[in-house]
Every structure is written in structure tokens, then in C-alpha cells.
Amino acid sequence: MNPGMILGTVQSSIGYIVLFLVCLLCVVYGIASIRSGKRAAGSEVALAPNRKPYYDNQTLETTRLNRVLVICFATLAAISLILPLYWLAEPGRMDGWVEHYNDTFVKTGGKLFAANNKDNPDGLGCADCHGASATGGVAKYTITDADGRFIKQVSWQAPALDTAALRFNRAQLREIITYGRPFSPMAGWGAAGGGSENAQSIEDIISYLESIQISPAKAQQQVQQGLKAEKAAAAAAGKPYTSDGQALFNLGYYSGFAGGAYSCGRCHTQGWSYGDKGPDGDGAYGPNLTDTTGQFPGATAGVVSMVNFVCQGSMMGAQYGVHGLGTGRMPAFCQTKAYNPNTDELASQLNVPSQDQGAPGSGMMTQADVAEIVRYVRGL
């Protein structure tokens, strides 16, 4: 637990104890007052405060005064000690409550992500497609023609989401969850995208996803393991890959590794996600990749420029290559993306930190992996 949260909890406990003692003293004083007031009938004249002789001057100016001064001094000393201790712990208490709220967002997001059942009636069923641990899964989907007529039902690979924050920033995750992917099983869950969830629910889901992300080092290690499994699965299917770049481009197509989360083909090749892919890079959600040498010309400079682009992803309105204009939808494969929350985002979430562009190696792939993919794609 965060030290600030511990300080906040201890401080709250002390406050409750003090409040309890004050209330107890008030009750005791009240009971004593009531009991002292119950005298025999007719005694009120003799016992009335204004009829009783009070302390003489000698007693008032010595014993009585000294007693009152001691009580005042003790009270002042207690206030002098308690107030500094309270304010010293205040920053930690606030940090602790921020963490408490963020933990609440994560727990709520986890319930929304999980399967919907009698034990979790608020679940949206994200886990039904992406896996209970968000490591990838399969969703049923119906393919139709342009007129909406049935063509076939397929099993669509749903990507792992335990690396989603390594390739997308929070704003991009918000857009994906809110609006979905209309041509796929991924529905739009936000009210703006025709879904059932308000803005806070979307933020809660993102907070949950961020809490389960694996480290860049682990993701990069999994790429190497997945590469071996993919090459073996392709060979077993009688369609061996000709290069590591081709296998990385299609990572998960034959092996199902991470639901295709690391794959370029998932977006750039028609039919890839449901096992009926066309030629690599022929274009689908992502653009056609068969003329990347025109966008990134030059045998050396073009490769370097293209590797940097794939590593960093696209940013809204930013130029890439010769005449490319970024939409912000191209994920970053070997560097985490920058993120700066706007006013509306800050209002919907207690603590949304900004994030600088990550250094090379802070993403899900290494620069060497991306270079292999780039060399393959430039040959398409």
C-alpha cells in the first residue's frame, strides 16, 4: 500500500477516536448533569445557584484560577501538537485518497470488463471475446455483403489487451472503446458511439486495462516466443514463412498468439482476423502497404524513416513520409505514445496523468523487430 494512503488511513482512525472520546465526554457530562438536577421537591430554593454562596476572593484568585489556567494550558498544548501533526500528514492523506479513488476506478472497470452473470450483473462481457485475463480470444461474427446479406459466420480473433497501453495512449483507447470497430465484432460501448455506457464507465475500463499491462520487457520476450510458435504453426500448415519479417507481420495468424495483437496483418490485410486472409498488406482497416517505398523513398533514409514511424505510430494531423497525414490510429510498436489530458478528461477522472513519448524500447516490440517487418513490407 502507498505510504500516503497509510498516513491517510491512520489520520482518519485518529480522528474517529478523538470524535468518539468527545462524544463520550458529552454523554457522561449530560448524565451527570441530569442526575445532579434530580433533587427532592422544594430543595430548588436552597440549591439554586444564585442562592448559594460562591467562592471567596482568596479561593477565586488562587485555587480556582490556577485550575482553570492549567486546563487552558493543557488544551492549548494539545492543539499546538495535534494541528502540526495533522497538516504534516495532509499531503500524504490527499495522495492516499487519490490512490483510493483510482483503485475504485480499477475495480469498477474490472467488473465491467468481466463476463456478465448472476454474480456480476454489471459485466459487459469484454472477457468473453478478449479472454478472462485479457490475453486474447475468439468472437463469433457474421460476414455480410454490401447489402447486408449473409455470407458466412466466422471465428474472429480478438486481440490481447494486456499490451494495449503499450501501443495506444489513453485518448486512443477511449476512442476505440467508445466507437468500436463497425466492421468487426468490436461494438461501440460509449453513449457517443451508440452504446450503453457513460464517459465514467469508459474511463473505468481504461483504468482497469492500464492496471493489467505487462512490462515492455515481458512483451518483447513474448514476441520472440510467439515468433517461434508462429513459424512452427505455419510450417505445419504447409505454408512456411520466407523471413522473420513476414512471420512478424502475420504474428498469430496460424498460432493464434495473443489474438493477433502484435500483428500488422490484423489491420492491413483483408480477412486476416478470421483466417481467410488475402495478399499481405492489401489493405483493410489500415491502408494498402504495397507502395510504401513511394511514401518512404530512399534505400537507407526511407527504411530509417519508416522504422521510426512504425515505432512511434501516427499522431493526429502530423505528417509522416512524403505525403502522409496522421490520424492517430496507427499504434506505436516500440515506443509508448505521448498523452496530455484535456479539461473534459480531467473532469471525468480524478487523476489522469500526462505522459511523454516513451523512449525506444518502451513498447511491445524492439526496434530490431520493427526493422524486420519494414524490410518485408517494402518488398511487397
C-alpha positions in Angstrom: 0.0 0.0 0.0 1.2 3.5 -0.8 2.7 5.3 2.3 0.4 8.3 1.6 -2.6 6.0 1.8 -1.4 4.5 5.1 -1.0 8.1 6.5 -4.4 9.0 5.4 -5.9 5.8 7.0 -4.1 6.4 10.3 -5.1 10.0 10.4 -8.7 9.1 9.8 -8.6 6.5 12.6 -7.1 9.0 15.0 -9.9 11.5 14.0 -12.6 8.9 14.7 -11.1 8.1 18.1 -11.0 11.7 19.1 -14.6 12.2 17.9 -15.6 9.2 19.9 -13.9 10.5 23.1 -15.5 13.9 22.7 -18.9 12.3 22.2 -18.4 10.1 25.3 -17.4 13.0 27.4 -20.5 14.9 26.3 -22.7 11.9 27.2 -21.0 11.5 30.6 -21.4 15.2 31.3 -25.0 15.1 30.3 -25.8 12.1 32.5 -24.0 13.7 35.5 -25.9 17.0 35.0 -29.3 15.2 34.8 -28.5 13.2 37.9 -27.4 16.2 39.9 -30.6 18.0 38.9 -32.9 15.4 40.4 -33.3 16.7 44.0 -36.2 16.5 46.4 -39.2 18.7 45.8 -38.8 22.2 47.4 -35.0 22.0 47.5 -34.5 24.1 44.4 -34.7 27.3 46.5 -31.9 26.2 48.8 -29.9 24.8 45.9 -30.5 27.4 43.3 -27.1 28.7 42.0 -27.9 32.3 42.7 -28.8 31.5 46.3 -25.7 29.5 47.2 -22.6 31.3 48.5 -19.8 31.3 45.8 -16.0 31.1 46.3 -14.4 33.9 48.2 -11.9 36.2 46.6 -8.9 34.2 48.0 -10.1 30.9 46.5 -11.1 32.5 43.2 -7.7 34.2 42.7 -5.6 31.1 43.8 -7.0 27.6 43.7 -9.9 28.2 41.2 -7.8 30.4 38.9 -4.8 28.0 38.9 -7.1 25.1 38.0 -8.6 27.0 35.1 -5.2 28.1 33.8 -3.9 24.5 33.9 -6.9 23.3 31.9 -6.4 26.2 29.4 -2.7 25.4 29.1 -3.3 21.7 28.5 -5.9 22.5 25.9 -3.6 24.9 24.1 -0.7 22.4 24.3 -2.9 19.7 22.8 -4.0 22.0 19.9 -0.3 23.0 19.3 0.8 19.4 19.0 -2.2 18.0 17.1 -2.6 20.7 14.4 1.0 20.4 13.1 0.8 16.6 13.0 -2.5 16.9 11.1 -1.1 19.3 8.5 2.2 17.3 8.1 0.1 14.3 7.1 -2.2 16.2 4.9 -0.3 15.8 1.6 0.0 12.1 2.2 -3.7 11.9 3.1 -4.6 13.6 -0.2 -2.3 11.3 -2.2 -3.8 8.3 -0.4 -7.3 9.4 -1.3 -6.3 9.8 -5.0 -4.9 6.3 -5.0 -8.1 5.1 -3.2 -10.3 6.6 -5.9 -8.1 5.3 -8.7 -8.3 1.8 -7.1 -12.0 2.2 -7.1 -12.0 3.0 -10.8 -9.8 -0.1 -11.5 -12.1 -2.4 -9.5 -15.2 -0.9 -11.2 -13.6 -1.3 -14.6 -12.7 -4.9 -13.8 -16.3 -5.7 -13.1 -17.4 -4.0 -16.3 -14.7 -6.0 -18.3 -15.7 -9.3 -16.8 -18.4 -11.7 -18.1 -22.0 -10.9 -17.3 -23.6 -13.4 -15.0 -25.7 -13.5 -11.8 -22.6 -12.9 -9.7 -21.6 -9.9 -11.9 -24.7 -8.3 -13.4 -22.8 -5.2 -14.4 -20.4 -7.1 -16.6 -20.3 -6.0 -20.3 -18.7 -9.3 -21.3 -15.4 -7.9 -22.7 -13.8 -11.0 -21.3 -16.0 -13.2 -23.4 -14.0 -12.1 -26.5 -10.7 -10.9 -25.2 -10.2 -13.6 -22.6 -10.7 -13.5 -18.8 -7.1 -12.4 -18.4 -7.2 -10.1 -21.5 -4.7 -12.3 -23.2 -6.7 -12.7 -26.4 -9.6 -14.9 -27.5 -12.1 -15.5 -30.3 -15.5 -14.0 -31.1 -18.2 -15.2 -33.4 -19.0 -12.8 -36.2 -21.3 -12.8 -39.3 -19.8 -11.6 -42.6 -22.4 -9.8 -44.9 -22.2 -8.2 -48.3 -22.7 -4.5 -49.1 -26.5 -5.0 -49.0 -26.4 -6.7 -45.6 -27.0 -10.2 -46.9 -25.5 -13.2 -45.1 -22.2 -14.6 -46.5 -20.8 -16.7 -43.7 -20.2 -16.9 -39.9 -16.5 -16.8 -38.8 -14.4 -17.0 -35.7 -12.7 -13.6 -35.3 -9.5 -13.3 -33.4 -10.0 -10.8 -30.5 -6.6 -9.2 -29.6 -4.9 -9.4 -26.2 -5.4 -6.2 -24.2 -2.6 -6.7 -21.7 -0.4 -4.7 -24.1 -3.0 -2.2 -25.3 -1.5 0.7 -23.3 2.0 -0.1 -24.7 0.8 0.7 -28.2 -2.1 3.2 -27.7 -2.4 6.2 -25.3 -5.5 6.8 -23.2 -7.2 9.0 -25.7 -6.9 6.3 -28.4 -8.2 3.6 -26.1 -11.1 5.9 -25.2 -12.0 6.3 -28.9 -11.7 2.6 -29.6 -13.9 1.6 -26.7 -16.4 4.4 -27.3 -16.9 3.9 -31.0 -15.8 0.3 -31.5 -14.9 -1.1 -35.0 -18.1 -1.2 -37.0 -16.8 -3.8 -39.5 -15.8 -6.2 -36.7 -17.3 -7.9 -33.5 -16.0 -4.9 -31.5 -19.1 -2.9 -30.6 -19.1 0.8 -29.6 -19.7 0.8 -25.9 -19.8 4.6 -25.2 -23.0 6.6 -25.5 -21.5 8.7 -28.2 -20.9 5.6 -30.2 -24.4 4.2 -29.8 -23.5 2.1 -26.7 -24.9 1.9 -23.2 -22.0 3.3 -21.1 -21.4 6.8 -19.9 -18.0 8.6 -20.0 -17.0 7.5 -16.5 -17.6 3.8 -17.3 -15.3 4.1 -20.3 -12.6 5.7 -18.1 -13.1 2.9 -15.5 -12.5 0.2 -18.2 -9.3 2.1 -19.4 -8.1 2.3 -15.8 -8.6 -1.4 -15.4 -6.7 -2.2 -18.7 -3.8 0.1 -17.6 -3.6 -1.8 -14.3 -3.1 -5.2 -16.1 -0.4 -4.2 -18.6 2.6 -6.4 -18.8 6.1 -4.7 -18.9 7.7 -3.8 -22.2 10.5 -6.4 -21.5 7.9 -9.1 -21.0 6.1 -8.1 -24.1 9.3 -8.2 -26.2 10.2 -11.6 -24.7 6.7 -12.9 -25.7 7.3 -11.7 -29.3 10.3 -14.0 -29.6 8.4 -16.9 -28.1 5.4 -16.1 -30.4 7.7 -15.8 -33.4 8.9 -19.4 -32.9 5.4 -20.7 -32.4 4.1 -18.9 -35.4 6.8 -20.2 -37.7 6.3 -23.7 -36.5 2.5 -23.4 -37.0 2.9 -22.0 -40.5 5.3 -24.9 -41.4 2.8 -27.4 -40.0 0.1 -25.8 -42.2 2.3 -26.3 -45.2 2.8 -22.5 -45.7 6.2 -21.7 -44.2 7.3 -18.1 -43.9 10.2 -16.9 -46.1 11.6 -14.5 -43.5 11.2 -13.4 -39.9 9.7 -10.1 -41.2 6.9 -12.0 -42.8 6.3 -14.0 -39.7 6.3 -10.9 -37.5 3.9 -9.2 -39.9 1.5 -12.1 -39.5 2.3 -12.9 -35.9 -0.6 -15.0 -34.6 -2.3 -15.9 -37.9 -1.6 -19.6 -37.7 -0.7 -19.9 -34.0 -3.4 -17.6 -32.5 -0.6 -15.9 -30.5 -2.1 -13.0 -28.4 -5.2 -12.9 -30.7 -3.1 -11.1 -33.3 -2.4 -8.1 -31.0 1.2 -7.9 -32.2 0.4 -8.4 -35.9 0.4 -5.8 -38.7 -1.8 -8.0 -40.9 -4.7 -7.8 -38.5 -5.3 -4.2 -39.7 -3.6 -4.2 -43.1 -4.8 -7.4 -44.7 -8.3 -8.2 -45.6 -9.7 -11.3 -43.9 -6.7 -11.8 -41.6 -8.6 -11.8 -38.3 -10.9 -14.7 -39.3 -8.4 -16.9 -41.0 -9.2 -16.1 -44.6 -6.6 -13.5 -45.5 -5.8 -12.1 -48.9 -2.3 -11.0 -50.0 -0.3 -9.4 -47.2 -0.8 -5.7 -46.9 -3.6 -5.4 -49.4 -5.5 -3.0 -47.1 -8.4 -3.3 -44.7 -8.9 -1.1 -41.7 -5.3 0.1 -42.3 -4.2 1.4 -45.7 -2.7 -0.7 -48.5 1.0 -1.3 -47.9 2.1 -2.3 -51.4 3.7 1.1 -52.2 5.4 2.1 -49.0 8.6 2.9 -50.9 6.7 5.7 -52.5 5.7 7.1 -49.1 9.1 6.5 -47.6 11.6 6.8 -50.5 15.3 6.0 -50.3 17.1 2.8 -49.7 18.6 4.0 -46.4 16.7 7.1 -45.4 13.3 5.5 -46.4 14.0 2.5 -44.2 15.0 4.6 -41.2 12.0 6.9 -41.6 9.6 4.1 -41.9 11.0 2.2 -38.9 10.7 5.4 -36.8 7.1 5.8 -38.0 6.1 2.3 -37.1 7.9 2.5 -33.8 6.2 5.8 -32.8 2.9 5.4 -34.5 0.9 8.2 -36.1 -0.3 11.4 -34.3 -3.4 13.3 -35.3 -2.6 15.9 -38.0 1.2 15.1 -38.0 2.9 14.5 -41.3 4.6 11.2 -42.0 6.6 10.1 -45.0 6.3 12.2 -48.2 2.5 13.0 -48.2 1.0 11.1 -45.2 -1.2 12.8 -42.7 -1.6 11.0 -39.3 -5.0 10.1 -37.9 -3.6 9.0 -34.5 -5.0 5.5 -35.1 -1.7 3.8 -36.1 -0.4 2.2 -32.9 3.2 2.7 -31.7 5.0 -0.7 -31.7 8.3 0.1 -29.9 7.6 3.4 -28.0 4.7 4.3 -25.8 2.7 7.3 -27.1 2.5 10.8 -25.5 -0.7 11.8 -23.8 -2.0 15.1 -22.4 -5.4 15.0 -20.9 -7.8 17.8 -21.8 -10.2 19.6 -19.4 -13.1 17.3 -20.0 -10.9 14.2 -19.4 -9.6 15.7 -16.1 -13.2 16.4 -15.0 -14.2 12.8 -15.6 -11.3 11.2 -13.8 -9.7 12.3 -10.5 -6.2 11.6 -11.5 -5.3 11.3 -15.2 -1.6 11.9 -15.5 0.1 13.2 -18.7 2.6 11.0 -20.4 5.6 11.9 -22.5 6.6 10.0 -25.6 8.4 6.8 -24.4 12.0 6.1 -25.3 12.8 3.4 -27.9 12.3 0.0 -26.2 9.4 1.2 -24.1 6.8 -0.5 -26.4 5.8 -4.1 -27.2 8.4 -4.7 -29.8 12.1 -3.9 -30.2 13.4 -1.6 -33.0 15.1 -4.7 -34.5 11.7 -6.5 -34.7 10.2 -3.5 -36.4 13.1 -3.2 -38.8 12.5 -6.9 -39.9 8.8 -6.0 -40.6 9.7 -2.9 -42.5 12.2 -4.7 -44.8 9.5 -7.3 -45.6 6.7 -4.7 -46.2 9.0 -2.7 -48.5 9.3 -5.8 -50.7 5.5 -6.3 -51.2 
